[in-house]
Amino acid sequence: MKIAKPFIKWAGGKSQLLSEIRRKYPSKIERYCEPFVGGGAVLFDVLSNYQPKEVLINDINAELINTYRQIKENCEPLISLLSDLQSQYKSLSEEERKALYFAKRDRYNSLKINGNEAENLEKAALFIFINKTCFNGLYRVNSKGLFNVPWNYAKNPLICDEENLRACSVVLQNVQMTTGDYSQCKDFINKDTFIYIDPPYRPLNQTSAFTSYSENDFSDTQQIELGKFIEFIANKGVQFAVSNSDPKNTNENDNFFDDLYSKFLIERVFASRAINSNGSKRGKISELLITNVSKASEFELTAEDLFQLPEYQEIFSEQIGDPNIDKYAKTKVVKDLAKSKNYKPGYFYHAIGGTGESGVGEGLYLGKDSKALFNFYNGEGEFGSGVITYYGFPNFIDLSRMDDFDSFENEAIKEFGKDSKKSYFQKLALAKGYDGIRYYDICATGEEFVLYNTDKVKQISKKAKKQSLEWW
């Protein structure tokens, strides 16, 4: 079945940052909440990969939540309306398309004002239609709450993505939906809940504050109130992750969020933003990822643990062979399991030679020392017989999911061309502002890291003190 993905484009959507946000997921998510659901990139990722038993999504934008609800409850009728709109739109000339867009925009605003629940299905179809055909997929309303984004000149927009809408409907069946302020989620949230919070971003400057996604603004005062809310749920033992803008993009002395969230871990991750109407002002900027999740539990696996996972067995069989019928694959399993008996907490093991060999250093973590794991992922620590120190806090892009890895590789080859040494990985990683890649190496039984930006990040060991620095 197709994996559900966001059905609309949304300002500040998190699709491109999923690999970073996934690092903050707990090992199990049985209860999940998103108070500012927006386009739902994180929501659909969690629903597709964790199948939580209880889920609550909320947004102050009532029309957005109505669209989620119609996809959940009336998917086929919605597809029928969108299919008709798509056929009609594609049959028209450019001028006729423009006229149709403004007519449908006016109809949408009329339905929005009237608030007749009997027309919610049509309103949801128009919500998706104008999102697919308006300028840059932007949702913006004026002070009266009327949608006012101009038309887009795209030649062939996909207005009705039937397959994805059906996939979204399937995973949304167990999801509760509410409209209003984020604070109303308080009663749902308990210590067993993982909550992802993606509020309206604090503007980096006055000109970036030109849009409004609902009739309500989100001022610094409200950012502070949200900070208090987050501290409140953290004190209840709730695990959370929060996204927001990084003021230091425009003012290195602006410590607004560094001060507000000083009790928690603050990471700066890079994203390309394309909402600005001026193409020259679009590009890669840092954003904040704030969390109290101090470890990535899914990486704390011994080889024995790993070989018990059905998804690992499937990947192993595809890439190495089925150990039940393949002699090499069976030998590989036996040697990996035998090797794991020598693993010690706090050490990071990786393959350095033939099957069965291992070393201490960068790479595969198979210990169960959560403090050591946290230190390793966050840049500092002393492990093994030597000292490994990171300077500059290396920023690895997480490609540990096969679909992320394949997508990144295809983009790199398209951009830089294919070569035997796979230098295209390095070129794209550096071009995107990362210091290296983090991927899933089936032959090494887990996570591996490749560091490219050696000018920024230096590794020092006892051996390196006597000789020139050795990177791998």
N, C-alpha and C positions, 0 to 999 in steps of 0.2 A: 504494500500500500504506500502511496505517496506520503512523504513527510510533510506535515502542515507547516506553512510559513505565513508571514504577515500578508493579509489580503489587500492592504493599502500601503501607500507610501506615507510616511509620517515624519514630520520635522524632528530631528534628534533620534531617529530610529536606531536600534542597537544591533542590527544584523552584522555590521562589520566589526563590532566589539564583542561578539558572542564568545570568541575563544578566550578573551580576557575575563569576561564575567563568569564563564564556566569554572574557572579556577576557584571561584568563591562559593560554588555549590557545595552543600554538605554531601556526604557519601550517600545518604538517603533523603529523599524529599517526599514525605507522606502527606504533608499539609503545607499549602503554598498560598501566598497572598501577593497581589500587586495593586497598590492603592492608586497608581497613575499608569494605567495599562497602555495607553497610547496605541502604537501599531502592533504591539504584542510579540516582538521578536523573541524576547526572553521567555514569555509565557508559552509560546508554541514549542520552544526548545525544551522547556521543563516538562510540558505535557507529553511530548513525543518520546522523551528519554527516561522519564521517571514515573509516569502514570500515578501521580499523587492521588490519594483517596479523597481529600477535601481541598477545594480550591475556591478562592474568592478573588474576583477582579473588580476594580472600581475605577471610575474616571469622572471628572467633573463635567466632561463633555457628554451630555445626554444623548446626542445623535450618534456618537461613536458607540456608546454602550447599546443603543437600540440596534445598531448594525450587527454587533456581536450577537445579540439576542436573536435577531432574525436568521443569521447564519446557523445558529444552534437549533432553532425551532422550526424554521421555514426555509430550509436550504434550497429545495427543488423549485418552489415558486419564485424564490429570489433569483436563482439561476435563469429561469424562464424570462423574467423581466429584463435581466442584464443581457441575455442573449439577443432579445429583441432590440434593445438599445444599441448593442454592438453592430448588429446587422444594419440598422437604420443609419447609424453614424458613418459606417464604412462605405455606404452607397452614395454618400453626398459629396459635393464639391467642397473645396476649402471654405468658401464663403458660407455655404449652407451649413457646414459643420459648426462654424463659429456662431451662426444664428441659432442652431439647435442647442449649443452649449449654454448660451445666455438664456434661452427659453427654459431649459431644464434647471438652470441655476435659480431663476425666478420662481419656478414651481417648487423647488426644494425649500427656498426661503419662506414661501407661502405656507407649505406644510409645517415647517419648523415653528412658525408663529401660531398657526391654528392649534397645534398640539392635539390633533384628533388621532387617538390610538388606532382607529380602524385603518388609518393610512400609513402606519408604521412600516409596512413591508415596502410600499412604494418609496417612502422616504429613505429607507436603507439602500434600495437600488440606486436612487439618485445620489446618495452619499458616495457610493462607490464610483458611479459614473463620473461625477464632477472631480473626484480625486484622481481618476485616470486621465481626465481630459483638461484639467486646469493647469495653470502655469506651475511647473516644477513639483507637482503633487502636493502643493502647500495647502494646509487648512488654516484659514484666517477669517475672523469675523470682525465686524465693526462694533461700535459701542452699543448698537441696538441688537447685536447678536446675529446679524445677517452676513451670510457668506459672501465675500467680495473679491475673491481671487480671479484674475483675468484668465482668458482661454489660452491653451497651449497649442502650438502648431505641429505637435507630433503626428507623423503620417500614419502610423499603424499601432495605436495603443491597444493593449490587451485589456479590454473592459470586462470581459467575462472569462475568468480562469476557472472553468468548471471543476477541474480535477482538484485544484487547491481548495476551493470553497467546500467541496465535499470532505476533503481531508480535515479542514478546520472544523467543520460541523461535527465530525466523529469525536475529535478530542475535546470539544467544548461541552459535550453532553453532561459531564459531571461538574461543570463550573458554575458557581453562583456569581451573579452579576448585580452590581449596585451602581447608582449614580450619586455623586455628591462629593463632599470634602473627604480627604484621606482619613481624617480622624475617626470616621464612622466605622473603619475597619478594626478599631481597637478591640471590640468584643470578640472578633473572630481570631485574633492573634493570641497565641499562647506559646509556651516554651518549645513546643514541638513544631512550630511554624517556621519555615524559611520565607523571608519577605524581601522582595526586590523593589526598591523605591527609585523611580525615575521622574522627579518633579519637573515643572517648567524650569529651564536653566536660568541661572542668574546672568543677565546680559553682560557681555564683555565691554561694551561701550554703549553710548546712547543710540547710535544708529542701528545697533543689532537688536534693539528692543522694539522694532517696528511692527512685529506681528503679535496677534493675540489668538490663542487657540480655543478660547471660550470667552464669555463675556466678563471673566474675572481675571484680574492681574495677579501676579505672584511677586510681591515686593521683598526687600531684604528683611522686613519685619516677619513676613511669613516664612522665609527661609530659616530664620532664627527659631520660630515656633516649631517648624518641622524638625529642626535639630533637637529641640527639647523632647519632641515626640519620639524621636529615634533613641535618644538616651533613655527615655522611659521604657521602651520595649526591650532595649539591651539589658536593662537592670532586671527584667523579667526572665532573662536567659534566652531571649529570641536571637537567632542568627539572622543577620541582614547583610545586604549589599546596597549601596546607594551610588547613583551617578549624578554628576553635576558638572558645570563648566569650570574651567581653571582660570581664575582671574589673572594669574601670572602670565598668561599669553599676551596681555596688553600692559600689565603693571606688575613688575616683579616684586614690588613691595606690598601688594595687596594680599593680606593674610586672612581674608574673611573666612574662608572655609577651613584653612589650616587651624585657625583659632576655634572655630565653631565645633570642629570634629577632632580636636586635639587628643581626645581619649581613645580614638580608634585609629586603625591602620589606614593611611591615605596613600594611594598609588596614583601616579600620572600615566595615563595610557593615551595612545595617539589614534585619532580618527580623522577621516576626510569629511568635511562638511560642505554641502553643495546647495544650501538653501539661499545663500546670498544672491541677489539678482545680478550683482556685478561679478562676472566670471573670474576676474583677476583677484577677487578677495576670497574665492573659495580655495580650499586646500587643507593640508594636514595641520591640526592643532592638538594640543594636549587637553584631555578631559580628566576629571577626577573619578576614581573608583574608591569608595570609602566602605570599610567593612569591619566587622568584629570576628569574621571567620579567619582563625589564625592558622589553619592548615587545610590542605587539600586531601581529604581522607582517601579519595579514590586512588592516590598514588602510594598509600601505605600498604602495599601488598607483598607478601612473600611469594616465591615461585609456586608453592603449594596452593596458596590462595588463588593465584592467577590462573592456574590450570583447572580450577574448579568452575571458572566463569564460562557460561555457554558462549558469550560473545567472543571471549578469547579463544576458546576451542575452535570456533568457526573461522576466525582470522588465521589461526595457526594452521588449520587444515588447508585453507585456501593458498597460503603463501609458502608453507613448509611441506605439508602433506598430512594425511590422516595417520596418526600414530598407531591406529588399530590395524592398518594394512600396509603402511609404508615403513620399511626398515630404518631409513635415515631419520624420519620423523620420530620414530619410537626411541632411537638412540639419543636424539636431541632432547627429548623430554626427560629421559633418564639422567643424562648428564647435567641438565639444568637443575633438576631437583636435587641431585647429589651435590652440586655446587652450592645450592642454597643453604646447606647445613653449616657452611662456614660464614654465613652472613652475620654481621653484628649490628646491633642498633647504633644509629648515628653514622654509619659508613655508607658511602655511595658507590655501588658496584657497577662496572660496565665491562663489556667484552673487549679485550685488547688483542686477541689472537684467535687461535683455533677454538673449536667447540670445547667448552669445559674450562677455558682459561678465564681469569677474572682479575680485576685490579681495583684499587681504591682511587677515587677521584671524581671528576665530573661525570654526570650521567645517571644511569638507572638507580633509583632509590628503592631499596628493598628492606630497609630497617623499619622499626616501629617506634622510633623515638620522635615524637611529634615536635618537640622543641628543636631538635636537630633539623628536621624537615622544614620547619618554619624559617629557621635561620638560613638554610640553604636557598630557599626560594626568595628570600628577601635580602640576600646579598652578603651576609657576613657569617663567619663561623670557623671553628677549628675542628677538623675531623681526621681520623686515621693517623698514620705515622708522620704525616707532614702537616703543613698549614696551608689552607686554601683561603685566600682573602680576595674579595671582589671590591674593586674600586669603581665608583660611578654607578652602582646599582644597575646591573645589566637588565635590559628590557628584552625578554625573549617573547616572540610570538608563538602562541600555543597551537601547534598543528598536530596534536596527539590524536585527534579524530581523523579517520581516514578521508572523510569527505572534505574536511578543511585542508588536509595535506594535498589532496588531488587538485582541489580548486586553486590553491596557492601555486602548485607546480605548473599547472596549465597557464595561469596568468604570467608566471615568470618566463616560461618558454615563449609565450606569445610576445612578451615585451623584449626579451634579450636574446632569444634563440637558444637552441638546445646544444649542449656539449657534454662530453663524456665525464668531466669532473663535476658536473652539476653546479657550475659557478653561477648559473642563473638564479639559484636559491639565494646566494649571498647578495647578488646585485639587487634583487627585489626586496629582500629583508632590509638592507641598508637604505634603499630608496624610500621605504615606508617608515623609516625612523626606528627600526628595531636593531638590536645588537647581535641577535642570533635567532635561531629557531629551536623549538622544542617539539619533538615528534615521538611517535610510537614506533620503536624498532622491534619488530617481531623476533629478530634473531638474537636480540639482547634481552628478551623477555621484559620489555617495558619502556619507560621513558628515557629518552636521550636528549642531550643538549649539544648544539653546535654553535660555538661562539665565533662571530665574524669581526666584530668591532674591537679588535685587540688594542687599538690606540686608546680607547676609552676604558676598557675593562682589562685589568692586569691580574694574572694569576701567579702567586708566589708560593713556592714550596722549598723544602730544605735543599733539594737537588738543584733548583733554579738559582739558589743563592751562590752556588759554586760555578754554575755554568750559565750560558745564555738562556733566556726564558724559553721554556718548552710549552707550547700551547695545547697540544693534544698528544 
